[in-house]
């Protein structure tokens, strides 16, 4: 991309001022980044993604901005979202490869870098990373298997949760007993890496029992990272362990509660639902999630 | 503006069960004004609360649930209630047995006066 002219930047700014939902936020944020206005680029990108949550290119830009500011974990969140939206995204696999390499998880790094190399074998950064990986593996005397589960290819856009094993509860039907409740908009089980393990979620005006879409997957991916922040906030205030979070948005009330290990259960209800109903139903959702996960809570 | 912030914070701090309150710049994660008990790491709380608010707001946007208005964190020994006010977030720390309904109302009112 050539450097945008001042006229182009002004045109995008005006377009965005006229229509905050305009996709012009993306070229404008890119232009700001190139000019070194990192904060402005970040702000534009975050606001743009609120209206265009499935825009892979915007998530890629956000990942680059985080990476350039040294916030590798946040960059990793964005790559994770990109892979859920677009399972073969080169940039996301390359980023995840670097992330795992930095964290010494060579097996996960190998999987992501190999998928990048399969698409662009001549990419110098991928080749360099693979050489570095070989070097570090030989020094370590083999591969580590620290988070082999992280290697599982992410689901493609719009994917439903994994099919159930014979005799087991179908992950998409775990919260089916709650569907009869009028305020219910859906419930999800999300792990610490932001992967949706089970449940359904009505996005916009969709049916609460409909298969998951990319937006619900993206929500899970973003909230997966909230667990640690919730715990750290509670600890810094000497409030002990966190027990739940209640979010009230313009169109929904959402409750999150910790399950065992690093998992959470999310319950979404209509915005006008009394908090008491939400809390009681959240407890039912947690019990259903616990049953699905094998009663480990 | 600082008078408005101080008045909003002072009113919140007088509610039964409130241990402290602060107003935070949502993007920068820094406190703008605060009334927190001694010993509380104010910068850390401001940064974490703002980060948590931003993340959940982003998640709400991703699910097309609209803008985040309030966020309530429940913990063993208390609650944190946050209300969005444009570029600012009102953060209230409350006791476990506090009147949460009233605190949420006051936090929303404070946010409304700042937005």
Contacts between the chains, C-beta under 8 A, distances in Angstrom:
chain1	res1	chain2	res2	distance
A	39	B	27	7.8
A	43	B	27	6.5
A	46	B	54	7.5
A	46	B	58	6.8
A	49	B	58	6.8
A	49	B	61	6.9
A	49	B	62	7.7
A	50	B	57	7.5
A	50	B	58	6.8
A	50	B	61	3.5
A	50	B	67	7.7
A	51	B	61	7.2
A	53	B	61	5.9
A	53	B	62	3.9
A	53	B	63	7.8
A	53	B	64	7.6
A	201	B	63	6.7
A	203	B	63	5.3
A	203	B	64	5.1
A	204	B	64	4.6
A	215	B	62	5.7
A	215	B	63	5.4
A	215	B	64	5.9
A	216	B	63	6.2
A	218	B	59	7.9
A	218	B	62	4.0
A	218	B	63	7.5
A	219	B	59	4.8
A	219	B	60	7.7
A	219	B	62	4.6
A	219	B	63	4.0
A	222	B	55	6.1
A	222	B	58	5.3
A	222	B	59	4.1
A	222	B	62	5.9
A	223	B	55	7.5
A	223	B	56	7.1
A	223	B	59	4.8
A	225	B	55	6.4
A	226	B	52	6.3
A	226	B	55	5.1
A	226	B	56	6.1
A	226	B	59	7.3
A	229	B	48	6.0
A	229	B	51	5.6
A	229	B	52	4.6
A	229	B	55	6.4
A	230	B	52	6.2
A	230	B	73	5.9
A	232	B	48	5.4
A	233	B	45	7.0
A	233	B	48	4.2
A	233	B	49	5.9
A	233	B	52	5.7
A	233	B	73	6.2
A	233	B	80	6.4
A	234	B	73	6.4
A	234	B	75	3.9
A	234	B	76	7.9
A	234	B	80	7.4
A	236	B	40	7.6
A	236	B	41	5.6
A	236	B	44	4.9
A	236	B	45	5.3
A	236	B	48	6.1
A	237	B	40	6.4
A	237	B	45	6.1
A	237	B	75	7.7
A	237	B	78	7.0
A	237	B	80	6.6
A	237	B	93	5.6
A	238	B	40	7.7
A	238	B	77	7.0
A	239	B	75	3.7
A	239	B	76	6.5
A	239	B	77	4.7
A	239	B	78	4.4
A	239	B	79	7.7
A	239	B	80	7.3
A	239	B	93	7.8
A	240	B	75	5.4
A	240	B	76	3.1
A	240	B	77	4.6
A	241	B	75	6.4
A	241	B	76	5.2
A	242	B	73	6.1
A	242	B	74	6.9
A	242	B	75	4.8
A	243	B	74	4.6
A	243	B	75	6.1
A	243	B	76	6.6
A	244	B	73	7.8
A	244	B	74	4.4
A	245	B	56	7.2
A	245	B	71	6.5
A	245	B	72	6.7
A	245	B	73	5.3
A	245	B	74	7.0
A	246	B	70	7.8
A	246	B	71	7.3
A	246	B	72	4.2
A	246	B	74	7.3
A	247	B	56	5.3
A	247	B	60	6.3
A	247	B	68	6.1
A	247	B	70	7.6
A	247	B	71	5.3
A	247	B	72	8.0
A	248	B	68	7.5
A	248	B	69	4.9
A	248	B	70	4.5
A	248	B	71	7.6
A	249	B	60	4.3
A	249	B	65	4.2
A	249	B	66	4.9
A	249	B	67	6.3
A	249	B	68	5.2
A	249	B	69	6.3
A	250	B	65	7.2
A	250	B	66	2.9
A	250	B	67	5.2
A	250	B	69	6.7
A	251	B	64	7.6
A	251	B	65	5.0
A	251	B	66	4.2
A	252	B	60	7.4
A	252	B	63	7.6
A	252	B	65	4.1
A	252	B	66	7.4
A	254	B	60	7.1
A	254	B	65	6.9
A	268	B	63	7.6
A	268	B	65	7.4
A	275	B	101	7.9
